[in-house]
Every structure is written in C-alpha cells, then in structure tokens.
Amino acid sequence: MSEKSTETKIQEAQTAALEIAQLSDDERSAALESIADAIDARHDEILKANETDVREAEKLLEAGEYSQALVDRLKLSDAKLESITEMVRSVATQEDPLGKTQTARKLDENLELYKSTVPIGVIGTIFESRPDALVQIAALSLKSGNAVILKGGSEASQSNRVLFDIIQDATSDMPNGWSQLIEARADVDTLLEMDDSIDLVMPRGSSEFVSYIQDNTSIPVLGHTEGVCHVYVDDAADLSMATDIAYDAKVQYPAVCNAVETLLVHDTVAEQFLPMIADRYETAGVEMRGDDRVRDIIDTDVATEEDWSTEYGDLVVSIKVVDSMESALDHITTYGSKHTDSIVTDDSERASIFMRSLDSASVFHNASTRFSDGYRFGLGAEVGISTGKTHARGPVGLEGLTTYQYYLEGDGQVVGTYAGSDAKPFLHEDFDGTWNPGSLSE
C-alpha cells in the first residue's frame, strides 16, 4: 500500500477531530493510560531506535553540523521513558478541559446563553530533536479532544516512528486518523499552506525555525522564538539562595528554553556573590562571559553585545553587574525574549515592582527559571511555551488547546420580539448554571 499523502492525512485528521470531540473524558483518559502502558512495555524497542538516531547525530556533531545540546535533547533512557509515562498518566488524571461552562446568561425567560469550552480542532505541531515532545503533544491533544499532525526533526526519525507506532497501536479504538505523522521537509510546506484545514500550528525549536514557520503560513501560530531568560540577584537577596537558584537555572538542564542565559547582579553584592556562583559554575563546566565590572571581580571570557540576546542552550552564561533593579529591568526589556525571568530578593515590595514591570510570559520571585514548564505548573505536560499575548501564554497545556462555543437554549423566541418601538427588553442576567442540551426542559 502506498504512503498516504500529507493532504490525505490532514483530511483524515479533520474528520477525526469531529469524532474525538464527542468522546467522553473517561474514554480519552483510558486511551492515555493505554499509551503509558504500551510505552512501559516497549522500552527496549524504543531505546534501540533511539540509539540509531543518537549514533547518526554524534557523527554530525563531530562534523560540526550538530551541537552537543541537540544531541543531549535527543537521548532517551529508561529513566527518561519512565518520566514520559508518568507525564502521560498525569495528563490522563487532569480535569476534563471540555464542556466547562464559562458563563451562563439569561437573555429572557426560557432564553439562556451558555459559553462552553470545546477543542480547537486540528493542531499542527512541528518540533525538533526531542522525541519525548511527540508523546507530550499527542497526549495533550488526545485529552483535549483535538486531532494532531506530528512533524518531528529528521535527527529523531527512528525514535519518532517507534513512539508514533506505539501510540497508534494503543489507541486503535480511537477515531481513525486522530494522530498523524509526517516526516519530509516538503510535508511541512504542504501543512503550512492548508489554512482551511489546520486550526493552529505550534512549533518547538530554534528561534530561526519558529520564525520561519511564522513567516510562511497564514494559520495562527502559537509559540516562542527564543528563550533568553534572566535571573536578577538584588542587593536584598539571600546570596546562598541566589547561588542555588542561578546554578539550577543554568546547570540542571542547559539545553532547554527555560534555562537562564543571562545573570544580572546588583553592584552592592557583586564582590561577595560573583565568587560564590563562579565556584559552582566552574565545577559544573559552565563557560562564563562577563562585562568589564564582572571581570574586575572574577575571571571570565569577555561578554559581547551579541551575548546579551543569545540563547545558548548549553553550559554558557553571560553575566552583567547593574547599578539598580531599574537597570536590570531595562536590560531585560532590551534583550529579553519575554519568556521567563526571575528576581532573587528578600524585599517583597521590590519583587512586586519587578514582576509587574516585565512583559514576560512568566516572572518568578526567589525561584529558578526552570520551573517554567507545563508539568511543573500542574498542567500535566505542555505542547510548547507561548510568549505571545493572545489565546494562550507561557506553558501551553490542556486549557491552551481549547476554545469556546456559544450555545443558546430557547423556547421558540424570535428576534422580532426584541426589535422595534414596542421591543421587549432583554434581561441579560448572569446566573450559576451549566449547559446541557435541552436544559430548559429539565
């Protein structure tokens, strides 16, 4: 049998989207448990495929075509697969995001308007390097009643195929075509042109990659172009806490978009704090790049203008000494990407000003930027992180994959009754109610 075209796969997903939206939460959650069980049972198969991907990636790393960060994101292990199944089960136990009545309004007696959550429809996702992203995205799409088109990077092709096959096998009783895998670069161009069939595109990858997606489609795009995250150490900071936070934000997993890239330090505490964090960074093999004031205190490479706006995705950090919190805010506003920024301070009033002065999707007080994550936020997982302001922002979980519909329950009313010189007035009274078909008759 010949491989289906991308157009056919997307058409099948459209049909499936209407069917999967009608399934109960119990049915969707049971399918997710089946996916988790299947992944648990097939570790060896997944890891064998992943080893093939990693070997090829390491060859390209040696040739200078891939970064170490990309190879690190690509690798799977038994522990990583266990965390993936834990994530799937976590999504399964989340509250059903569908059918929630957001508002109920009585327009008139026996004329009631309800605003209720529904799936978006067909989600197109394009992601690089991390094969666990395929499972995250599929799980969230299924739980939220959406059909999904999955396009992973060629560097993870073997891993993605096995994981997709496992998902397909585990959800054979779900609507046919609810998840689709596309692989060729040309398939992406086809997907981006199908604005009448795809309801939302969510890219995950480098800033250049996401910008390309945004520039080449009229489909709404939800994502972020860069993760230039900051930690600001205030002059009222607990320096031991600040050291732990700055270390975790950079070292715990440097390849991801919520890792810190620039550390800002108040001048008053710089001489005491910088040697403390430098010792920790050096032990972990972090390359430090500092401005002149930093280099007067500790030994680092020179930070250039380009460093302040660079997402390293690796064990590299730029460091700058600032004269005030206002200077830190100016720096973040100038060079940041509106992803995640954090202040370390014991001054709650100053923290409040800092947090309300930034336009970032997530702003933290006395916490590592690495907490900017769907699983850690209690969303089950995330499809991606959005730095835009419309529809969804920050880690995008189940709620971000829903929209709403208006349902009007009437009893034979016509607009003419409410128009003209003798028009009957509307009540427009909000009430505490939940929409159910035919609710007026109950």
Secondary structure, 3 states (H helix, E strand, C coil): CCCCCHHHHHHHHHHHHHHHCCCCHHHHHHHHHHHHHHHHHCHHHHHHHHHHHHHHHHHHHHCCCCCHHHHHHHCCCHHHHHHHHHHHHHHHHCCCCCCCEEEEEEEECCEEEEEEEEECCEEEEEECCCCHHHHHHHHHHHHCCCEEEEECCHHHHHHHHHHHHHHHHHCCCCCCCCEEEECCHHHHHHHHHCCCCCCEEEEECCHHHHHHHHHCCCCCECCCCCCCEEEEECCCCCHHHHHHHHHHHHHCCCCCCCCEEEEEEEHHHHHHHHHHHHHHHHHHCCEEEECHHHHCCCCCEECCHHHHHCCCCCCEEEEEEECCHHHHHHHHHHHCCCCEEEEECCCHHHHHHHHHHCCCCEEEECCCHHHCCCCCCCCCCCCEEECCCCCCCEEECCHHHEEEEEEEECCCCCHHHHCCCCCCCCCCEECCCCCCCCHHHC
